[in-house]
Amino acid sequence: MPRDLGDVFDYFLPPAEGDRLPTPHDSDAWGSPGLDPAGSPSIRSPYVRTPEDRPAALPIVALPIGDREVVRAAYAWNLAVEVARRGATSLLVAPAGLDHSLLWPEPGTGPVGAEMVLAKAANLSELNRAALDIAVERAADANDGGVVFVRVPPAWLVDARAARGLLRWPLLFGTSDRRDLIETYGLAKTVLESHPDSRVGLTIHGVRRISEAEQAFRRVADVTARRLGQPLLSYGLLVDDLHVYRAIVARRPVGLEHPQSRAAKAIQDVARLLLEDAQKYAIA
């Protein structure tokens, strides 16, 4: 069932008149992050696994992101960094051979251990195989669990049937713009028509008010449930503020560059939800 958005919206977003700020169920998750001795936010991971109960493969979160969607690409990398900051294994995988210069950092290990990987893949089937290989390989050393984020060019989803493993858990980014909501529903429809058992998530960004974000989510969720018979999982709200754009220019994660900003706190909330669900969806 979809979460109540009131449980997952970043409560630092100023409400419009008449909006009620949500009451979080987890007070710790809504507080300010701690700081390590170097001055960077640090969160101790509660997910410690023994060799016997490590998953056979890390959960894969597919992220349909276009070539020019710089802000969404930035959110993808920031979510990977935030998951790593919580002590879990975190990778962002993208197809090699495409122009990533404006979207991603250089391949390799980045801040707090988050890793950028370019996979040899010219289509969705090849990206599916590469992502599954990486998820299996990295699970062996993932003492605290983890997530493999995979950037999927939206045009490749025309071959969605060729990527069951990759599309078990897609996360869509949407705004309140009507055209964007139609495109977001189209992505959900493409995935669910090929893989009805997929868990499709949606996080909203680019809005000014909680009520605007909630309405945007409900519009997509309602039509998805009515026409496709499947729920959407809510992954709350990512705040587009000046700190996001400053961090993009500086090529630094928001949580490290501006740790007390509303954007950083919203990213922390979404990453927490993803990591919690990753524990449920890990393949034993």
C-alpha positions in Angstrom: 0.0 0.0 0.0 1.2 3.5 -0.6 2.6 5.4 2.4 0.7 8.4 3.7 2.7 11.3 2.4 2.4 13.0 5.7 4.7 10.4 7.2 7.5 11.1 4.7 7.5 14.7 3.7 10.4 16.8 4.9 8.9 18.8 7.7 11.2 21.7 7.1 9.3 22.6 3.9 7.2 25.7 4.8 3.5 24.9 4.8 1.0 27.0 2.9 -1.8 28.5 4.8 -4.1 25.7 5.8 -1.5 23.0 5.4 -0.8 21.0 8.5 2.8 19.9 9.1 3.0 16.1 9.4 3.7 14.4 12.7 6.5 11.9 12.1 6.4 8.4 13.5 10.2 8.3 13.9 11.4 11.4 15.7 15.0 10.5 15.3 14.7 10.4 11.5 13.2 13.9 11.5 15.9 15.5 13.6 19.2 17.1 12.6 22.1 14.8 11.6 25.1 14.5 13.8 28.5 15.6 12.8 31.7 13.5 12.7 35.0 15.0 13.9 35.7 16.3 10.3 32.5 18.3 10.4 30.6 16.1 7.9 27.2 14.5 8.8 27.5 11.0 10.1 24.8 8.5 10.9 25.5 5.1 12.4 23.9 2.3 10.4 21.5 0.0 12.4 21.8 -2.7 9.7 24.7 -5.0 10.6 24.7 -8.4 8.9 26.7 -11.5 9.7 28.2 -13.5 6.8 25.4 -16.1 7.3 22.5 -13.7 6.6 24.0 -11.5 3.9 21.7 -11.4 0.8 22.6 -13.2 -2.3 22.2 -9.9 -4.2 21.8 -6.3 -3.2 18.5 -4.7 -4.0 18.5 -2.7 -7.3 16.6 0.6 -7.6 16.1 1.5 -11.2 16.1 5.3 -11.8 14.7 6.4 -15.2 16.6 9.6 -15.9 16.9 11.4 -19.2 20.2 12.8 -20.6 19.3 16.4 -19.8 17.7 15.9 -16.4 20.5 17.3 -14.4 18.6 18.0 -11.2 17.2 14.4 -11.1 20.7 13.0 -11.8 22.0 15.1 -8.9 19.3 13.7 -6.7 20.3 10.1 -7.7 23.9 10.7 -6.8 22.9 12.4 -3.5 20.7 9.5 -2.5 23.6 7.1 -3.2 25.9 9.2 -1.0 23.3 9.4 1.7 22.8 5.7 1.8 26.6 5.2 2.0 26.7 7.8 4.8 24.4 5.5 6.8 27.0 2.8 6.7 25.5 0.7 3.8 27.1 -0.3 0.5 25.9 2.1 -2.1 26.6 2.3 -5.9 25.3 4.3 -8.7 25.5 2.4 -12.0 25.1 4.1 -15.4 25.5 2.8 -19.0 29.0 3.5 -20.4 29.2 5.2 -23.8 26.7 7.9 -23.0 27.6 11.5 -22.2 27.7 11.6 -18.4 29.9 14.7 -18.0 27.0 16.9 -16.8 25.2 14.2 -14.8 27.7 12.2 -12.7 31.1 12.4 -11.1 34.0 10.4 -12.5 33.8 6.6 -12.0 35.3 5.3 -8.8 34.8 5.7 -5.1 33.5 9.1 -4.0 32.4 10.8 -0.8 31.8 8.5 2.3 32.4 5.4 0.1 29.6 5.9 -2.4 30.7 4.5 -5.7 30.1 5.5 -9.4 30.2 2.7 -11.9 30.0 2.8 -15.7 28.6 -0.5 -17.1 29.2 -1.7 -20.6 25.6 -1.7 -21.9 24.1 -0.6 -25.2 20.5 -1.6 -24.4 18.3 -2.5 -21.5 19.0 -6.2 -21.6 22.7 -5.6 -21.3 22.2 -3.1 -18.5 20.0 -5.6 -16.7 22.7 -8.3 -16.8 25.4 -5.8 -15.7 23.3 -4.5 -12.8 22.5 -8.1 -11.6 26.2 -9.1 -11.8 27.2 -6.0 -9.7 24.4 -6.6 -7.2 25.5 -10.2 -6.7 29.2 -9.3 -6.6 28.9 -6.5 -4.0 26.5 -8.4 -1.7 29.4 -10.6 -0.6 31.1 -7.7 1.1 28.0 -5.8 2.2 28.1 -6.2 5.9 25.5 -3.5 6.5 23.3 -4.2 3.5 23.1 -1.7 0.7 21.5 -0.5 -2.5 22.5 -0.5 -6.2 21.0 2.5 -7.9 20.9 2.1 -11.7 20.3 5.0 -14.1 18.0 3.8 -16.9 17.6 5.9 -20.1 13.8 6.3 -20.4 13.9 5.4 -24.1 15.3 2.0 -23.3 12.1 1.1 -21.4 10.5 0.2 -24.7 12.2 -3.1 -24.1 11.0 -3.4 -20.5 10.2 -7.1 -20.8 14.0 -7.8 -21.2 14.8 -6.5 -17.8 12.8 -8.2 -15.1 15.5 -8.1 -12.5 16.4 -4.5 -13.1 12.8 -3.3 -13.0 11.6 -5.1 -9.8 11.9 -1.8 -7.9 11.9 1.4 -10.0 11.9 4.8 -8.4 10.4 7.6 -10.5 10.9 11.3 -10.1 7.9 13.6 -10.7 6.9 17.2 -10.4 3.4 18.8 -10.2 3.6 19.9 -13.9 0.7 18.3 -15.8 2.8 17.2 -18.7 5.4 15.7 -16.4 2.8 13.8 -14.4 1.5 12.3 -17.7 5.1 11.2 -18.5 5.6 9.8 -15.0 2.4 7.8 -15.3 3.6 6.6 -18.8 6.8 5.3 -17.2 4.9 3.5 -14.5 2.5 2.0 -17.1 5.4 0.7 -19.2 7.0 -1.0 -16.3 3.8 -2.5 -14.8 2.4 -3.8 -18.1 5.6 -5.8 -18.5 6.1 -6.7 -14.8 2.9 -6.4 -12.8 4.6 -7.5 -9.6 7.1 -4.6 -9.7 7.2 -2.2 -6.8 7.1 1.2 -8.4 8.0 4.2 -6.2 7.5 7.9 -6.8 9.2 10.9 -5.1 8.1 14.4 -5.9 10.3 17.4 -6.4 10.0 21.0 -7.7 7.1 22.1 -5.6 6.6 24.9 -3.1 4.0 23.4 -0.7 3.3 20.1 0.9 -0.3 20.1 -0.4 1.0 20.6 -4.0 3.3 17.6 -3.6 0.6 15.5 -2.1 -1.8 16.3 -4.9 0.8 15.5 -7.5 1.4 12.1 -6.0 -2.2 11.3 -5.6 -3.0 12.2 -9.2 -0.5 9.6 -10.5 -1.2 7.0 -7.8 -5.0 7.2 -8.4 -4.8 6.7 -12.1 -2.2 4.0 -11.7 -4.4 2.1 -9.3 -7.6 2.6 -11.4 -6.1 1.7 -14.8 -3.3 -0.8 -13.9 -4.6 -2.2 -10.6 -1.3 -1.5 -8.8 -0.4 0.9 -6.0 2.5 3.3 -6.1 4.9 3.5 -3.2 5.5 7.0 -1.9 9.0 8.1 -1.3 8.1 11.6 -0.2 9.5 14.9 -1.3 12.9 16.2 -2.5 13.3 19.9 -2.0 14.6 21.9 -4.9 16.2 24.9 -3.2 19.2 27.1 -3.9 21.5 24.7 -2.1 20.8 21.9 -4.6 21.9 24.1 -7.5 25.0 25.3 -5.6 26.0 21.7 -4.9 25.5 20.8 -8.6 27.8 23.6 -9.6 30.3 22.7 -6.9 30.0 19.0 -7.9 29.6 18.1 -4.2 26.8 16.2 -2.4 24.2 18.5 -0.8 24.5 16.7 2.5 28.2 17.4 2.8 28.2 20.9 1.2 25.1 22.2 3.0 24.3 19.6 5.7 21.7 21.8 7.6 19.7 22.8 4.5 16.1 21.7 3.8 17.3 19.9 0.7 19.8 17.8 2.7 17.2 16.9 5.3 14.7 15.9 2.6 17.4 13.7 0.9 18.1 12.1 4.2 14.4 11.2 4.7 14.1 9.6 1.2 17.4 7.7 1.6 16.2 6.4 5.0 13.0 5.1 3.4 14.9 3.4 0.6 17.4 1.8 2.9 14.6 0.5 5.2 12.8 -1.0 2.2 16.1 -2.4 0.9 16.3 -4.6 4.0 12.9 -6.1 3.1 13.6 -6.6 -0.6 17.1 -8.0 -0.3 17.3 -11.4 -2.1 18.2 -14.1 0.4 
